[in-house]
Amino acid sequence: MFLLSAVDALYEMKMQLSDSRGVLKGWEDNQMSPCYWVNINCQHNNVVSITLSSSGLSGVLSPSIAKLTTLQQLLLDGNSITGEIPEEFGNLSSLTTLKLGRNGLNGSIPASLGRLSNLQNLNLADNNLSGEIPKQLLQVAQYNYTGNHLNCGQHLFSCDGGSTRAGGSRSTKLNVVLGSTGGAVAILVIGVLFLLWWKRMRYRPEIYIDVSGQNDHRLEFGQIKRFSWRELQIATENFSEQNVLGKGGFGKVYKGILPGPDSTKVAVKRLLNVESPEGEMAFLREVELISIAVHKNILRLIGFCTTSKERLLVYPFMENLSVASRLRDIKLNEPVLDWTKRMQIALGAARGLEYLHEHCNPKIIHRDVKAANVLLDGNFEAVVGDFGLAKMVEIERNTVTTGVRGTMGHIAPEYLKTGRPSVKTDIFGYGVMLLEIVTGERAISFSPDRLEEAGEIMLIDQVKHLMEEGRLHDIVDRNLGGVYNPKELEKITQIALLCTQLEPDQRPAMSEVVQMLEEDFVPEERWEEWQLAELNRRQQHEMRQQHKLFSFSEESLNIQEAIELSAGR
């Protein structure tokens, strides 16, 4: 189940309870994951244990607890909880231990609890329960129903796990049978408990310390860790401006060094406007999406930090920063990205996007693919990052409806018109990024000294113009000093133009892009289709221009005639 759903279920549980000791203080509905909450344990991103025995709780049990279908242990004994046991608890199919003893529960035991086939330990003692015990519950290995108003004798079993004959004394025969059965059950229970203990020790997740410093508990949100504010403050030297790696629409990114023997370098993204719905949603979106997307060409999230006023994300430090910075912010004595590395980056970014679009579950639209959002590790391996604008794809429609977001020059035309992004809008952005990699230029500006016409112009249009004139070599970044592979230049330019076609259905899927990059050619039929579509587009554009010119000339003639008439021709 998604952890956001678990947050909702547990928050509803909290709202039905009175918390006299404040043990549920950290359970807030604006959190991304409940796995770091006090008294909650997780395994594989799923809530498996709620441990609230003798916690001074009162109120009633919320049926929403039943939404936690991965729950294995629910321990609420020794409180002052009243009301009935929700019928919905029968949906907790993974439950092995249910302890509700020493409360003030009333009503009957729901028959639905008989569906809990994995239940091994059930304690409902010392409540005000009445009626009969569902027959299936008498097969539980350990149970206790004492201190209620239940009819425990109807199945020859006692309320505390022994056996009695209804209305009479124990029979010798029954003692013999139960003695033999009890011995077998005891051996079985010991074996089961040993097996559970062994599995628990073998698969025990890592232990992390909660930021409050009051409780150690398990957190398994992938490999994501919750940091304290103080840890990140120290790591970034109090968020020094000298450590700023970059700025974006949602905040700044700082270089940091985590305290410890390894002195791990990290990048800490400090979000702005976290108290606004947009800022909070950006945080939740990025954590959720990056937690889902695990791939070597997708930026990995190390951890996060939340306070009442702060939201921070912690990533591995990318030694070679972003593709954009290595293309356009070249520092003294810093080597230029050579042609081989640029081709490696193009392929790595394509593989990352292919994973998001076609293999991630649910599929993800990035919505802001550009050179600035592709990072480079120490080996110049491309890593797609910055998921602040990303959206999960609706499986049935394969699109999402939202306001237009992204960077001008990288936004697909249909997205500007409709506000509806899709995987095809990402592919358009990727195509523009390929041209950035080849030219070293921005998407909407080109060096005026290399143009016959100065001014801001779309990079795509300029590349098309130079290709038409047979001057493709003129688009290559001058920083390369003329060292590049002409055949690869032609191929990657063709792929970029295929990706940036006006009609989204004509753009290739990312898996096709990866295949073309890995091979030495672009299929002839695909390129011929592009040339034909481009020719038609150019002819239609010329016709529109001629129509405008004709309309302008006709209007000018009418104005001239009107002037002459008014002058008394």
Secondary structure in CASP SS format (residue, H / E / C, confidence):
PFRMAT SS
TARGET T0000
AUTHOR 0000-0000-0000
METHOD secondary structure of the structure
MODEL  1
M C 1.00
F C 1.00
L H 1.00
L H 1.00
S H 1.00
A H 1.00
V H 1.00
D H 1.00
A H 1.00
L H 1.00
Y H 1.00
E H 1.00
M H 1.00
K H 1.00
M H 1.00
Q C 1.00
L E 1.00
S E 1.00
D E 1.00
S C 1.00
R C 1.00
G C 1.00
V C 1.00
L C 1.00
K C 1.00
G C 1.00
W C 1.00
E C 1.00
D C 1.00
N C 1.00
Q C 1.00
M C 1.00
S C 1.00
P C 1.00
C C 1.00
Y C 1.00
W C 1.00
V C 1.00
N C 1.00
I E 1.00
N E 1.00
C E 1.00
Q E 1.00
H C 1.00
N C 1.00
N E 1.00
V E 1.00
V E 1.00
S E 1.00
I E 1.00
T E 1.00
L C 1.00
S C 1.00
S C 1.00
S C 1.00
G C 1.00
L E 1.00
S E 1.00
G E 1.00
V E 1.00
L C 1.00
S C 1.00
P H 1.00
S H 1.00
I H 1.00
A H 1.00
K H 1.00
L C 1.00
T C 1.00
T C 1.00
L C 1.00
Q C 1.00
Q E 1.00
L E 1.00
L E 1.00
L C 1.00
D C 1.00
G C 1.00
N C 1.00
S E 1.00
I E 1.00
T E 1.00
G E 1.00
E C 1.00
I C 1.00
P C 1.00
E H 1.00
E H 1.00
F H 1.00
G H 1.00
N H 1.00
L C 1.00
S C 1.00
S C 1.00
L C 1.00
T C 1.00
T E 1.00
L E 1.00
K E 1.00
L C 1.00
G C 1.00
R C 1.00
N C 1.00
G E 1.00
L E 1.00
N E 1.00
G E 1.00
S C 1.00
I C 1.00
P C 1.00
A H 1.00
S H 1.00
L H 1.00
G H 1.00
R H 1.00
L C 1.00
S C 1.00
N C 1.00
L C 1.00
Q C 1.00
N E 1.00
L E 1.00
N E 1.00
L C 1.00
A C 1.00
D C 1.00
N C 1.00
N E 1.00
L E 1.00
S E 1.00
G E 1.00
E E 1.00
I C 1.00
P C 1.00
K H 1.00
Q H 1.00
L H 1.00
L H 1.00
Q H 1.00
V C 1.00
A C 1.00
Q E 1.00
Y E 1.00
N E 1.00
Y C 1.00
T C 1.00
G C 1.00
N C 1.00
H E 1.00
L E 1.00
N E 1.00
C C 1.00
G H 1.00
Q H 1.00
H H 1.00
L C 1.00
F C 1.00
S C 1.00
C C 1.00
D C 1.00
G C 1.00
G C 1.00
S C 1.00
T C 1.00
R C 1.00
A C 1.00
G C 1.00
G C 1.00
S C 1.00
R C 1.00
S C 1.00
T H 1.00
K H 1.00
L H 1.00
N H 1.00
V H 1.00
V H 1.00
L H 1.00
G H 1.00
S H 1.00
T H 1.00
G H 1.00
G H 1.00
A H 1.00
V H 1.00
A H 1.00
I H 1.00
L H 1.00
V H 1.00
I H 1.00
G H 1.00
V H 1.00
L H 1.00
F H 1.00
L H 1.00
L H 1.00
W H 1.00
W H 1.00
K H 1.00
R H 1.00
M H 1.00
R H 1.00
Y C 1.00
R C 1.00
P C 1.00
E C 1.00
I E 1.00
Y E 1.00
I E 1.00
D C 1.00
V C 1.00
S C 1.00
G C 1.00
Q C 1.00
N C 1.00
D E 1.00
H E 1.00
R E 1.00
L C 1.00
E C 1.00
F E 1.00
G C 1.00
Q C 1.00
I E 1.00
K E 1.00
R E 1.00
F C 1.00
S C 1.00
W H 1.00
R H 1.00
E H 1.00
L H 1.00
Q H 1.00
I H 1.00
A H 1.00
T C 1.00
E C 1.00
N C 1.00
F C 1.00
S C 1.00
E H 1.00
Q H 1.00
N H 1.00
V E 1.00
L E 1.00
G E 1.00
K E 1.00
G E 1.00
G C 1.00
F C 1.00
G E 1.00
K E 1.00
V E 1.00
Y E 1.00
K E 1.00
G E 1.00
I E 1.00
L C 1.00
P C 1.00
G C 1.00
P C 1.00
D C 1.00
S C 1.00
T C 1.00
K E 1.00
V E 1.00
A E 1.00
V E 1.00
K E 1.00
R E 1.00
L E 1.00
L C 1.00
N C 1.00
V C 1.00
E C 1.00
S C 1.00
P H 1.00
E H 1.00
G H 1.00
E H 1.00
M H 1.00
A H 1.00
F H 1.00
L H 1.00
R H 1.00
E H 1.00
V H 1.00
E H 1.00
L H 1.00
I H 1.00
S H 1.00
I H 1.00
A C 1.00
V C 1.00
H C 1.00
K C 1.00
N C 1.00
I E 1.00
L C 1.00
R C 1.00
L C 1.00
I C 1.00
G E 1.00
F E 1.00
C E 1.00
T E 1.00
T C 1.00
S C 1.00
K C 1.00
E C 1.00
R E 1.00
L E 1.00
L E 1.00
V E 1.00
Y E 1.00
P E 1.00
F C 1.00
M C 1.00
E C 1.00
N C 1.00
L C 1.00
S E 1.00
V H 1.00
A H 1.00
S H 1.00
R H 1.00
L H 1.00
R H 1.00
D C 1.00
I C 1.00
K C 1.00
L C 1.00
N C 1.00
E C 1.00
P C 1.00
V C 1.00
L C 1.00
D C 1.00
W H 1.00
T H 1.00
K H 1.00
R H 1.00
M H 1.00
Q H 1.00
I H 1.00
A H 1.00
L H 1.00
G H 1.00
A H 1.00
A H 1.00
R H 1.00
G H 1.00
L H 1.00
E H 1.00
Y H 1.00
L H 1.00
H H 1.00
E H 1.00
H H 1.00
C C 1.00
N C 1.00
P C 1.00
K C 1.00
I E 1.00
I E 1.00
H C 1.00
R C 1.00
D C 1.00
V C 1.00
K C 1.00
A H 1.00
A H 1.00
N H 1.00
V E 1.00
L E 1.00
L E 1.00
D C 1.00
G C 1.00
N C 1.00
F C 1.00
E C 1.00
A E 1.00
V E 1.00
V E 1.00
G C 1.00
D C 1.00
F C 1.00
G C 1.00
L C 1.00
A C 1.00
K E 1.00
M E 1.00
V C 1.00
E C 1.00
I C 1.00
E C 1.00
R C 1.00
N C 1.00
T E 1.00
V C 1.00
T C 1.00
T C 1.00
G C 1.00
V C 1.00
R C 1.00
G C 1.00
T C 1.00
M C 1.00
G C 1.00
H C 1.00
I C 1.00
A C 1.00
P H 1.00
E H 1.00
Y H 1.00
L H 1.00
K H 1.00
T H 1.00
G C 1.00
R C 1.00
P C 1.00
S E 1.00
V H 1.00
K H 1.00
T H 1.00
D H 1.00
I H 1.00
F H 1.00
G H 1.00
Y H 1.00
G H 1.00
V H 1.00
M H 1.00
L H 1.00
L H 1.00
E H 1.00
I H 1.00
V H 1.00
T H 1.00
G C 1.00
E C 1.00
R C 1.00
A C 1.00
I C 1.00
S C 1.00
F C 1.00
S C 1.00
P H 1.00
D H 1.00
R H 1.00
L C 1.00
E C 1.00
E C 1.00
A C 1.00
G C 1.00
E C 1.00
I C 1.00
M C 1.00
L H 1.00
I H 1.00
D H 1.00
Q H 1.00
V H 1.00
K H 1.00
H H 1.00
L H 1.00
M H 1.00
E H 1.00
E C 1.00
G C 1.00
R C 1.00
L H 1.00
H H 1.00
D H 1.00
I H 1.00
V C 1.00
D C 1.00
R H 1.00
N H 1.00
L H 1.00
G C 1.00
G C 1.00
V C 1.00
Y C 1.00
N C 1.00
P H 1.00
K H 1.00
E H 1.00
L H 1.00
E H 1.00
K H 1.00
I H 1.00
T H 1.00
Q H 1.00
I H 1.00
A H 1.00
L H 1.00
L H 1.00
C H 1.00
T C 1.00
Q C 1.00
L C 1.00
E C 1.00
P H 1.00
D H 1.00
Q H 1.00
R C 1.00
P C 1.00
A C 1.00
M H 1.00
S H 1.00
E H 1.00
V H 1.00
V H 1.00
Q H 1.00
M H 1.00
L H 1.00
E H 1.00
E C 1.00
D C 1.00
F C 1.00
V C 1.00
P C 1.00
E H 1.00
E H 1.00
R H 1.00
W H 1.00
E H 1.00
E H 1.00
W H 1.00
Q H 1.00
L H 1.00
A H 1.00
E H 1.00
L H 1.00
N H 1.00
R H 1.00
R H 1.00
Q H 1.00
Q H 1.00
H H 1.00
E H 1.00
M H 1.00
R H 1.00
Q H 1.00
Q H 1.00
H H 1.00
K H 1.00
L H 1.00
F H 1.00
S H 1.00
F H 1.00
S H 1.00
E H 1.00
E H 1.00
S H 1.00
L H 1.00
N H 1.00
I H 1.00
Q H 1.00
E H 1.00
A H 1.00
I H 1.00
E H 1.00
L H 1.00
S H 1.00
A C 1.00
G C 1.00
R C 1.00
END
